[in-house]
Amino acid sequence: MERDRLGYALIVAAIAGLALVVAASAATAPSQEVAKENTTATLVGIQGGGLGYHDYGSVQLVDESGQRVWGIANADSYFDVTGLDNGTVMAGFMDSGYTDCGPYESPCTHTGFRILDPNATDPVVFEYSYPVRTMTNSETHDVEQLSSGEFLVSDMDHERIYTVTRNGTITWQWKASSYYDAPEDPTKTDWLHVNDVDYLGSDRFLVSVRNANQLVIVERGEGVVDVVNEDRDPDLLDKQHNPQWLAENAILVADSENDRIVELHRNGSDGEWFVAWGLQAANGLEFEWPRDADRLDNGNTLITDSRNKRVVEVTENGSVVWSTTFEYIPYEAERLPEGETVGGQVYNPAAGNVQLDSAGGIPVLTSLLSLVRAGYPIPFWVSELHLLAVLVGLGMLVGGSGLVLSDRRADEDEADANG
């Protein structure tokens, strides 16, 4: 009987404790929906959710209140998005189910880019794509259209950047293997993860080499002419995404694995890059795997906080002036009509090296929470401590149920013995 009472007490305590933690957290969590007057629409590429984040991809346009104006959900994943002058949208994508598979078994996955018309019955008005071995770490994350009419593309599958015409003719390429020591077949491994390219003018390109923790400047005909983070120091950059060239010697970067946004400046005396400005949280919520940051014309910064499933606009001091959330993981966002520009307001032009604390968290629980958050639309305020409370609560439920069942079996055995 004592085990029975103890078991029920554990079950009640577990349920009550979990309910109290959830209710208190939900009641005290700051809202992540912040509307702003006179904000023009924001275009967002949604990578998706589920295992590998390759389900429920979409392109969405949201207004100043965060309400969806339209959405196109016809690919497993969308990535970089760019609004074009005629109202269409250019977007990097990945999708499965193709039968044109080249060396791979059909059906297969294609990656590349599309031009989408949100007002058309069939929104795909143009597509350039090719088959890849796997949908993981082989995607086209970035594309932009040059004044020549060519498209500039980053290619994680073959670890290169290239330009291609509308009829599919590749007119120029830079292969990372010309600078980095390459494996025999880059398509068989996630080698460098070249995930972004921006044209800087004068035949120069800013390239994000994610797995090397480096940004390189490639000049057509010359190759790599400059490197940010030559020592591959993860304290400066750790698997970054979507750098924006603000000015000579100033770059804004989503420092993804460090869970922060940083503005890097180059030291005039020794040529070393350092963190001149950084941000690790917004509206009371720490960033989790941010993958895009754009310096806007108004001087604010638009941030895509991927695993928190939100896009936020912040001032230089970190105050949130606009924010909205999504059901699945966003990859990149741009404010219309300006888009992502080359050149922008520089923060702290005379500042020294800014020290930012390392991201906190409980390593095992942080990884587990990331997996859960990616696959399911859980509230933004759920943290490692909530996950720990759930695990402890489940343990108490199992333990309490075991005591109750054990006590009942003992009573049944005693009744049988007394016959």
C-alpha positions as CSV (number, residue, x, y, z in Angstrom):
1,M,0.0,0.0,0.0
2,E,2.9,2.4,0.8
3,R,4.4,1.8,-2.7
4,D,1.0,2.4,-4.2
5,R,0.6,5.8,-2.5
6,L,4.2,6.8,-3.3
7,G,3.6,5.8,-7.0
8,Y,0.4,7.9,-7.3
9,A,2.3,10.8,-5.5
10,L,5.1,10.6,-8.1
11,I,2.6,10.6,-11.0
12,V,0.6,13.6,-9.6
13,A,3.9,15.5,-8.9
14,A,5.2,14.9,-12.4
15,I,2.0,16.0,-14.1
16,A,1.6,19.1,-11.8
17,G,5.2,20.0,-12.2
18,L,5.2,19.8,-16.0
19,A,1.9,21.8,-16.2
20,L,3.3,24.5,-13.8
21,V,6.6,24.8,-15.8
22,V,4.8,25.0,-19.1
23,A,2.1,27.5,-17.9
24,A,4.6,29.8,-16.2
25,S,7.0,29.8,-19.2
26,A,4.2,30.5,-21.7
27,A,2.8,33.3,-19.5
28,T,6.1,35.1,-19.0
29,A,7.6,34.6,-22.5
30,P,8.0,37.8,-24.5
31,S,6.0,37.9,-27.7
32,Q,8.0,37.3,-30.8
33,E,5.5,39.0,-33.0
34,V,6.3,42.7,-33.2
35,A,4.6,44.8,-35.8
36,K,6.1,48.0,-37.2
37,E,4.4,50.8,-39.1
38,N,5.7,51.8,-42.5
39,T,7.7,48.6,-42.9
40,T,7.5,47.3,-46.4
41,A,7.0,43.6,-47.1
42,T,9.6,41.0,-46.2
43,L,10.4,38.0,-48.5
44,V,11.4,34.8,-46.8
45,G,12.8,31.5,-48.0
46,I,11.7,28.6,-45.8
47,Q,14.0,25.6,-45.8
48,G,11.4,23.5,-44.0
49,G,11.3,21.0,-41.2
50,G,11.5,17.3,-40.5
51,L,14.6,15.2,-40.7
52,G,17.3,17.2,-42.5
53,Y,14.9,20.2,-42.7
54,H,13.8,19.0,-46.2
55,D,10.0,19.0,-45.8
56,Y,7.5,21.8,-46.1
57,G,9.8,24.2,-48.0
58,S,8.2,27.5,-49.2
59,V,8.7,31.1,-50.3
60,Q,6.6,33.5,-48.3
61,L,5.9,37.3,-48.4
62,V,4.8,38.8,-45.1
63,D,3.6,42.3,-44.4
64,E,4.5,44.8,-41.7
65,S,2.3,43.0,-39.2
66,G,3.9,39.6,-40.0
67,Q,0.8,38.3,-41.8
68,R,1.4,36.2,-44.9
69,V,0.5,38.0,-48.1
70,W,1.2,34.9,-50.3
71,G,3.1,31.7,-50.1
72,I,4.4,29.2,-52.7
73,A,5.0,25.7,-51.2
74,N,6.1,23.5,-54.2
75,A,9.5,22.2,-53.2
76,D,11.1,20.3,-50.4
77,S,13.3,23.3,-49.5
78,Y,13.8,26.9,-50.6
79,F,16.8,28.9,-49.6
80,D,18.1,32.3,-50.8
81,V,15.2,34.5,-52.1
82,T,15.5,37.7,-54.3
83,G,12.6,39.9,-55.4
84,L,13.0,40.9,-59.1
85,D,11.8,44.2,-60.6
86,N,8.8,42.6,-62.4
87,G,7.3,41.2,-59.2
88,T,8.7,37.7,-59.7
89,V,11.0,36.0,-57.2
90,M,14.3,34.2,-57.8
91,A,15.1,31.4,-55.3
92,G,17.6,28.6,-54.7
93,F,15.8,25.3,-54.1
94,M,16.0,21.6,-53.7
95,D,13.3,19.1,-54.6
96,S,12.9,15.4,-55.0
97,G,10.9,13.2,-57.4
98,Y,12.7,14.0,-60.6
99,T,13.2,11.4,-63.3
100,D,15.9,13.2,-65.2
101,C,18.7,11.8,-63.0
102,G,21.9,11.5,-65.1
103,P,24.2,9.1,-63.2
104,Y,21.8,8.6,-60.3
105,E,18.9,6.2,-59.8
106,S,15.4,7.6,-60.6
107,P,13.6,9.2,-58.9
108,C,16.2,11.6,-57.7
109,T,16.8,15.0,-56.2
110,H,17.4,18.2,-58.2
111,T,18.9,21.4,-56.9
112,G,19.4,24.8,-58.6
113,F,17.2,27.9,-58.8
114,R,13.7,28.9,-59.9
115,I,12.0,32.1,-60.9
116,L,8.5,32.2,-59.4
117,D,5.4,34.2,-60.2
118,P,3.1,34.3,-57.2
119,N,0.2,35.4,-59.4
120,A,0.5,32.5,-61.9
121,T,-1.5,29.3,-61.8
122,D,1.9,27.5,-62.2
123,P,4.2,29.7,-60.3
124,V,7.4,28.2,-61.7
125,V,8.1,30.3,-64.8
126,F,11.8,29.3,-65.1
127,E,13.9,26.6,-63.7
128,Y,17.6,25.7,-63.9
129,S,18.4,22.5,-62.1
130,Y,20.5,19.4,-62.1
131,P,20.5,16.0,-60.3
132,V,22.5,15.4,-57.1
133,R,23.5,12.3,-55.3
134,T,21.7,13.3,-52.1
135,M,19.5,16.0,-50.8
136,T,21.8,16.6,-47.8
137,N,24.6,19.1,-48.1
138,S,24.3,19.3,-51.9
139,E,21.9,22.2,-52.3
140,T,22.1,25.5,-54.2
141,H,21.8,28.0,-51.3
142,D,22.5,31.2,-53.2
143,V,21.8,32.8,-56.6
144,E,21.8,36.3,-57.9
145,Q,21.3,37.8,-61.4
146,L,24.1,39.9,-62.8
147,S,23.7,43.0,-65.0
148,S,24.8,40.8,-68.0
149,G,21.7,38.7,-67.5
150,E,23.8,35.7,-66.3
151,F,23.0,34.1,-63.0
152,L,25.7,33.8,-60.3
153,V,25.3,30.6,-58.3
154,S,27.0,28.9,-55.3
155,D,27.2,25.1,-55.7
156,M,27.7,23.0,-52.6
157,D,27.6,19.7,-54.6
158,H,30.7,20.5,-56.7
159,E,32.1,23.1,-54.3
160,R,32.3,26.0,-56.7
161,I,30.8,29.2,-57.8
162,Y,29.8,29.7,-61.4
163,T,27.9,31.9,-63.8
164,V,25.3,30.5,-66.2
165,T,23.1,31.9,-68.9
166,R,19.3,31.4,-69.2
167,N,19.9,28.6,-71.8
168,G,22.0,26.7,-69.3
169,T,25.5,27.5,-70.6
170,I,28.1,27.9,-67.9
171,T,30.2,30.9,-68.8
172,W,32.7,30.9,-65.9
173,Q,33.5,29.0,-62.7
174,W,35.8,29.0,-59.8
175,K,36.4,25.6,-58.2
176,A,37.4,25.5,-54.6
177,S,39.8,22.7,-55.4
178,S,42.0,25.3,-57.1
179,Y,42.7,26.7,-53.6
180,Y,41.8,24.0,-51.0
181,D,43.1,20.5,-50.9
182,A,40.2,18.5,-52.3
183,P,38.9,14.9,-51.8
184,E,38.8,12.7,-54.9
185,D,35.1,13.4,-55.4
186,P,33.6,16.4,-53.6
187,T,30.0,15.2,-54.4
188,K,30.5,12.2,-52.0
189,T,31.2,14.2,-48.9
190,D,30.3,17.5,-47.2
191,W,33.7,18.9,-47.9
192,L,33.6,22.7,-47.8
193,H,29.9,23.6,-48.0
194,V,30.3,26.6,-50.3
195,N,27.0,28.2,-49.3
196,D,27.0,31.9,-50.5
197,V,28.4,34.2,-53.2
198,D,28.0,37.9,-53.7
199,Y,29.2,39.9,-56.7
200,L,31.2,42.9,-55.4
201,G,31.9,44.6,-58.7
202,S,35.2,44.8,-60.7
203,D,35.1,41.0,-61.3
204,R,35.4,40.2,-57.5
205,F,33.2,37.8,-55.6
206,L,32.7,37.3,-51.8
207,V,32.4,33.6,-51.1
208,S,31.4,31.8,-47.9
209,V,33.4,28.6,-47.4
210,R,31.4,27.4,-44.4
211,N,33.3,24.3,-43.3
212,A,36.6,26.2,-43.4
213,N,35.2,29.0,-41.2
214,Q,36.4,31.4,-43.9
215,L,35.2,34.0,-46.3
216,V,37.3,34.4,-49.5
217,I,37.4,37.1,-52.2
218,V,37.7,35.5,-55.6
219,E,38.8,37.6,-58.6
220,R,37.9,36.4,-62.0
221,G,41.1,35.3,-63.7
222,E,43.1,35.5,-60.5
223,G,41.5,33.2,-58.0
224,V,41.5,33.8,-54.3
225,V,43.0,37.3,-53.6
226,D,42.0,37.7,-50.0
227,V,40.9,35.6,-47.0
228,V,38.9,36.4,-43.9
229,N,40.0,34.2,-40.9
230,E,43.1,32.7,-42.4
231,D,43.7,30.7,-39.2
232,R,40.2,29.2,-39.4
233,D,39.6,30.4,-35.8
234,P,36.1,29.2,-34.7
235,D,36.0,32.0,-32.1
236,L,36.0,34.5,-35.0
237,L,33.7,32.5,-37.4
238,D,32.2,29.1,-37.0
239,K,30.3,27.7,-40.0
240,Q,28.9,31.0,-41.1
241,H,26.2,31.9,-43.6
242,N,25.3,34.8,-45.9
243,P,28.0,37.5,-45.4
244,Q,27.2,41.0,-46.6
245,W,30.0,43.3,-47.8
246,L,29.4,46.6,-46.0
247,A,32.5,48.5,-47.0
248,E,36.2,48.0,-47.6
249,N,37.3,46.2,-44.4
250,A,33.8,45.7,-42.9
251,I,31.6,42.6,-43.4
252,L,28.3,41.6,-41.7
253,V,28.0,37.8,-41.1
254,A,25.6,35.3,-39.6
255,D,28.1,33.4,-37.4
256,S,25.8,30.4,-37.2
257,E,27.5,27.8,-35.0
258,N,28.4,30.6,-32.5
259,D,24.7,31.5,-32.5
260,R,25.4,35.2,-33.1
261,I,25.5,38.0,-35.7
262,V,28.8,39.8,-36.0
263,E,30.2,42.7,-37.9
264,L,33.9,42.1,-38.7
265,H,36.4,44.8,-39.3
266,R,40.0,44.6,-40.5
267,N,42.7,46.1,-38.3
268,G,44.6,48.7,-40.3
269,S,47.9,48.0,-38.6
270,D,48.2,44.2,-39.0
271,G,45.4,43.3,-41.4
272,E,43.7,41.0,-38.9
273,W,39.9,40.7,-38.8
274,F,38.1,41.2,-35.5
275,V,34.5,41.5,-34.1
276,A,33.6,45.2,-34.0
277,W,29.9,44.6,-33.2
278,G,27.9,41.6,-32.3
279,L,24.5,40.4,-31.1
280,Q,23.6,37.1,-29.5
281,A,19.9,37.6,-28.6
282,A,16.8,39.6,-29.4
283,N,13.7,40.3,-27.4
284,G,14.8,38.1,-24.6
285,L,15.5,35.0,-26.8
286,E,19.0,33.9,-27.6
287,F,19.7,33.3,-31.3
288,E,19.9,29.6,-32.3
289,W,21.7,29.0,-35.6
290,P,21.1,32.3,-37.3
291,R,21.8,32.1,-41.0
292,D,21.3,35.6,-42.5
293,A,21.8,39.2,-41.6
294,D,21.2,42.2,-43.9
295,R,22.1,45.8,-43.0
296,L,19.0,47.7,-44.2
297,D,18.8,51.2,-45.7
298,N,17.5,52.6,-42.4
299,G,20.6,51.4,-40.6
300,N,18.9,48.5,-38.8
301,T,19.8,44.8,-39.2
302,L,17.4,42.1,-40.5
303,I,18.2,38.7,-39.0
304,T,17.0,35.3,-39.9
305,D,17.1,33.3,-36.6
306,S,16.6,29.8,-38.2
307,R,16.1,27.3,-35.3
308,N,14.0,29.9,-33.4
309,K,11.9,30.1,-36.6
310,R,11.8,33.9,-36.7
311,V,12.9,36.9,-38.6
312,V,13.7,40.0,-36.5
313,E,14.8,43.6,-37.3
314,V,17.0,45.2,-34.7
315,T,18.7,48.5,-34.1
316,E,22.4,48.9,-33.5
317,N,21.8,48.6,-29.7
318,G,19.8,45.3,-30.2
319,S,16.3,46.7,-29.7
320,V,13.7,44.8,-31.7
321,V,11.6,47.0,-33.9
322,W,10.0,44.2,-36.0
323,S,9.7,40.5,-35.6
324,T,7.6,37.6,-36.9
325,T,7.7,33.8,-36.6
326,F,7.1,30.9,-38.9
327,E,5.9,27.3,-38.6
328,Y,9.1,25.9,-40.2
329,I,12.8,26.9,-40.4
330,P,13.5,30.0,-42.4
331,Y,16.8,30.1,-44.3
332,E,17.1,33.7,-45.5
333,A,15.0,36.9,-45.7
334,E,15.2,40.2,-47.5
335,R,13.3,43.4,-47.1
336,L,11.6,44.7,-50.2
337,P,12.3,46.6,-52.4
338,E,15.9,47.1,-51.3
339,G,17.0,43.4,-51.0
340,E,20.5,42.5,-49.9
341,T,22.9,45.2,-51.0
342,V,26.6,45.5,-51.5
343,G,27.5,48.3,-49.1
344,G,25.7,49.5,-46.0
345,Q,26.0,51.4,-42.8
346,V,29.0,50.4,-40.7
347,Y,28.5,50.1,-37.0
348,N,31.2,51.1,-34.5
349,P,33.8,52.3,-37.1
350,A,36.3,53.2,-34.4
351,A,35.6,50.3,-32.0
352,G,38.1,47.8,-30.7
353,N,37.6,44.1,-30.5
354,V,34.2,43.3,-28.9
355,Q,34.2,40.3,-26.5
356,L,31.1,38.2,-26.7
357,D,30.3,35.3,-24.4
358,S,30.2,31.8,-25.8
359,A,26.7,30.4,-26.3
360,G,25.4,28.6,-23.2
361,G,23.2,25.5,-23.0
362,I,23.5,21.9,-22.0
363,P,25.3,20.2,-25.0
364,V,23.4,16.9,-25.2
365,L,20.0,18.6,-24.5
366,T,20.9,21.5,-26.9
367,S,21.4,19.0,-29.8
368,L,18.2,17.1,-28.9
369,L,16.2,20.3,-28.6
370,S,17.5,21.4,-32.1
371,L,16.3,18.1,-33.6
372,V,12.8,18.5,-32.0
373,R,12.5,22.1,-32.9
374,A,13.4,21.4,-36.5
375,G,10.8,18.7,-37.0
376,Y,7.9,20.0,-34.9
377,P,6.4,23.5,-34.5
378,I,7.0,23.8,-30.8
379,P,6.8,27.2,-29.0
380,F,9.9,29.4,-29.3
381,W,10.3,29.7,-25.6
382,V,10.9,25.9,-25.1
383,S,14.5,25.6,-23.8
384,E,16.9,22.9,-22.6
385,L,15.5,23.3,-19.1
386,H,12.0,22.5,-20.4
387,L,13.3,19.5,-22.1
388,L,15.1,18.4,-18.9
389,A,11.9,18.9,-17.0
390,V,10.0,16.7,-19.5
391,L,12.7,14.0,-19.2
392,V,12.6,14.2,-15.4
393,G,8.8,14.2,-15.5
394,L,8.7,11.1,-17.7
395,G,11.1,9.4,-15.4
396,M,8.8,10.2,-12.4
397,L,5.7,9.0,-14.4
398,V,7.5,5.7,-15.3
399,G,8.8,5.2,-11.8
400,G,5.4,6.0,-10.2
401,S,3.5,3.8,-12.6
402,G,6.0,1.0,-11.9
403,L,5.4,1.3,-8.1
404,V,1.6,1.3,-8.6
405,L,1.7,-1.8,-10.9
406,S,4.2,-3.5,-8.5
407,D,1.9,-2.9,-5.6
408,R,-1.1,-4.2,-7.4
409,R,0.7,-7.4,-8.5
410,A,1.8,-7.9,-4.8
411,D,-1.8,-7.5,-3.7
412,E,-2.9,-10.0,-6.4
413,D,-0.2,-12.5,-5.5
414,E,-1.3,-12.2,-1.8
415,A,-4.9,-12.7,-2.7
416,D,-4.0,-15.8,-4.8
417,A,-1.9,-17.2,-1.9
418,N,-4.8,-16.7,0.5
419,G,-7.0,-18.5,-2.0
